Amino acid sequence: MRAIVQIGTGGPEVLQLQEVPEPEVQPGHLLVRVKAIGVNYIDTMIRRGWYPMPQRQPYIPGIEVAGVVEEVGEGVSVGKLGKG
């Protein structure tokens, strides 16, 4: 799949479109097929280095997403799987 990946801190130049592995659903998490995103102010603060960088690298920004739940991890309860 393709994703915008943050490779450091700075301006928009630290964002790259890359091929990344399909994520696997983990216990306590959802797998969402993203249909739309929003750029939240906190995303820009993280990119600029004004907010602590998440531990996982490479970092795929995106605090605001909308999509369809495709799979749920153990311990997660959802109303209607596959509904957007």
GROMACS elastic network, one bead per residue, 0.5 to 0.9 nm:
[ bonds ]
;  ai    aj funct       b0    kb
    1    18     6  0.82810   500
    1    19     6  0.55275   500
    1    20     6  0.56168   500
    1    21     6  0.63459   500
    1    22     6  0.60571   500
    2    17     6  0.66549   500
    2    18     6  0.55348   500
    2    20     6  0.60059   500
    2    21     6  0.85451   500
    3    16     6  0.80835   500
    3    17     6  0.56497   500
    3    18     6  0.55961   500
    3    19     6  0.64509   500
    3    20     6  0.66702   500
    3    60     6  0.69996   500
    4    15     6  0.61626   500
    4    16     6  0.53994   500
    4    18     6  0.63103   500
    4    19     6  0.88507   500
    4    59     6  0.87942   500
    4    60     6  0.61160   500
    4    61     6  0.72836   500
    5    14     6  0.80789   500
    5    15     6  0.54887   500
    5    16     6  0.52295   500
    5    17     6  0.62477   500
    5    18     6  0.65855   500
    5    20     6  0.89236   500
    5    58     6  0.64457   500
    5    59     6  0.58190   500
    5    61     6  0.69721   500
    6     9     6  0.76145   500
    6    13     6  0.89645   500
    6    14     6  0.55741   500
    6    16     6  0.65089   500
    6    47     6  0.71599   500
    6    57     6  0.84732   500
    6    58     6  0.64714   500
    6    59     6  0.53542   500
    6    60     6  0.60724   500
    6    61     6  0.69754   500
    7    14     6  0.53996   500
    7    15     6  0.64069   500
    7    16     6  0.74180   500
    7    57     6  0.80870   500
    7    58     6  0.63106   500
    7    59     6  0.71668   500
    8    14     6  0.56416   500
    8    15     6  0.81378   500
    8    47     6  0.73400   500
    8    48     6  0.86934   500
    8    49     6  0.84742   500
    8    58     6  0.87216   500
    8    59     6  0.87938   500
    9    14     6  0.63392   500
    9    46     6  0.74847   500
    9    47     6  0.50617   500
    9    48     6  0.51203   500
    9    49     6  0.52978   500
    9    50     6  0.89662   500
    9    53     6  0.86940   500
   10    13     6  0.71994   500
   10    14     6  0.61149   500
   10    47     6  0.59432   500
   10    49     6  0.68330   500
   11    14     6  0.61539   500
   11    15     6  0.81774   500
   11    44     6  0.87682   500
   11    47     6  0.70515   500
   11    48     6  0.63049   500
   12    15     6  0.56395   500
   12    16     6  0.87637   500
   12    47     6  0.79380   500
   12    48     6  0.88226   500
   13    16     6  0.74479   500
   14    47     6  0.76669   500
   15    47     6  0.84329   500
   20    23     6  0.85726   500
   21    24     6  0.89751   500
   23    26     6  0.89723   500
   23    31     6  0.76695   500
   24    31     6  0.75068   500
   25    28     6  0.85880   500
   25    29     6  0.63340   500
   25    30     6  0.62452   500
   25    31     6  0.56107   500
   25    71     6  0.69041   500
   25    72     6  0.66161   500
   25    73     6  0.55197   500
   25    74     6  0.87993   500
   26    29     6  0.54631   500
   26    30     6  0.75398   500
   26    31     6  0.85053   500
   26    72     6  0.80452   500
   26    73     6  0.52138   500
   26    74     6  0.73065   500
   27    30     6  0.83967   500
   27    72     6  0.79640   500
   27    75     6  0.63067   500
   27    76     6  0.75576   500
   28    72     6  0.78453   500
   28    73     6  0.54112   500
   28    74     6  0.58511   500
   28    75     6  0.54133   500
   28    76     6  0.54959   500
   29    71     6  0.88885   500
   29    72     6  0.63259   500
   29    73     6  0.52190   500
   29    74     6  0.77762   500
   29    75     6  0.82905   500
   29    76     6  0.67527   500
   30    69     6  0.67661   500
   30    70     6  0.77254   500
   30    71     6  0.60169   500
   30    73     6  0.59409   500
   30    76     6  0.75154   500
   31    68     6  0.84830   500
   31    69     6  0.59262   500
   31    70     6  0.56373   500
   31    71     6  0.50596   500
   31    72     6  0.61508   500
   31    73     6  0.79234   500
   32    35     6  0.89343   500
   32    65     6  0.89304   500
   32    66     6  0.82056   500
   32    67     6  0.59880   500
   32    68     6  0.53766   500
   32    70     6  0.55833   500
   32    71     6  0.72207   500
   32    72     6  0.88687   500
   33    66     6  0.83402   500
   33    67     6  0.53897   500
   33    68     6  0.52164   500
   33    69     6  0.64215   500
   33    70     6  0.64926   500
   34    37     6  0.74066   500
   34    65     6  0.64515   500
   34    66     6  0.57986   500
   34    68     6  0.66646   500
   34    69     6  0.87470   500
   35    65     6  0.76031   500
   35    66     6  0.58120   500
   35    68     6  0.74899   500
   36    64     6  0.85798   500
   36    65     6  0.58325   500
   36    66     6  0.52267   500
   36    67     6  0.66182   500
   37    62     6  0.69677   500
   37    63     6  0.83270   500
   37    64     6  0.57402   500
   37    66     6  0.63196   500
   37    67     6  0.88341   500
   38    62     6  0.71340   500
   38    63     6  0.76023   500
   38    64     6  0.51061   500
   38    65     6  0.63070   500
   38    66     6  0.86728   500
   39    42     6  0.82954   500
   39    43     6  0.63804   500
   39    44     6  0.76458   500
   39    61     6  0.85985   500
   39    62     6  0.67234   500
   39    63     6  0.75046   500
   39    64     6  0.68179   500
   40    43     6  0.52750   500
   40    44     6  0.70013   500
   40    62     6  0.75448   500
   40    63     6  0.65399   500
   40    64     6  0.66481   500
   41    44     6  0.52825   500
   41    45     6  0.63976   500
   41    46     6  0.88268   500
   42    46     6  0.61452   500
   42    47     6  0.85338   500
   42    51     6  0.77053   500
   42    63     6  0.79911   500
   43    46     6  0.52514   500
   43    47     6  0.62194   500
   43    48     6  0.87121   500
   43    61     6  0.62507   500
   43    62     6  0.67157   500
   43    63     6  0.70081   500
   44    47     6  0.50183   500
   44    48     6  0.61609   500
   44    49     6  0.86140   500
   44    50     6  0.85499   500
   45    48     6  0.51936   500
   45    49     6  0.62051   500
   45    50     6  0.50150   500
   45    51     6  0.55887   500
   45    52     6  0.88123   500
   46    49     6  0.51110   500
   46    50     6  0.58604   500
   46    52     6  0.65007   500
   46    53     6  0.58881   500
   46    54     6  0.83199   500
   46    61     6  0.85470   500
   47    50     6  0.76448   500
   47    51     6  0.81885   500
   47    53     6  0.80644   500
   47    61     6  0.84356   500
   48    51     6  0.78309   500
   49    52     6  0.68739   500
   49    53     6  0.70335   500
   50    53     6  0.86925   500
   52    55     6  0.88244   500
   53    56     6  0.85322   500
   53    59     6  0.83414   500
   54    57     6  0.75302   500
   54    59     6  0.70277   500
   55    59     6  0.82628   500
   56    59     6  0.60400   500
   56    60     6  0.89727   500
   57    60     6  0.81616   500
   62    65     6  0.67061   500
   66    84     6  0.80782   500
   67    83     6  0.86953   500
   67    84     6  0.58059   500
   68    81     6  0.78925   500
   68    82     6  0.56314   500
   68    83     6  0.58253   500
   69    72     6  0.75063   500
   69    78     6  0.87497   500
   69    80     6  0.83585   500
   69    81     6  0.57465   500
   69    82     6  0.53021   500
   69    83     6  0.68124   500
   69    84     6  0.72042   500
   70    81     6  0.63880   500
   70    82     6  0.55248   500
   70    83     6  0.86517   500
   71    81     6  0.72152   500
   71    82     6  0.81774   500
   72    75     6  0.82781   500
   72    76     6  0.60526   500
   72    77     6  0.76240   500
   72    78     6  0.78445   500
   72    81     6  0.82413   500
   73    76     6  0.57803   500
   73    77     6  0.87892   500
   74    77     6  0.86178   500
   78    81     6  0.67030   500
   79    83     6  0.89301   500
   80    83     6  0.57969   500
   80    84     6  0.89569   500
   81    84     6  0.87023   500
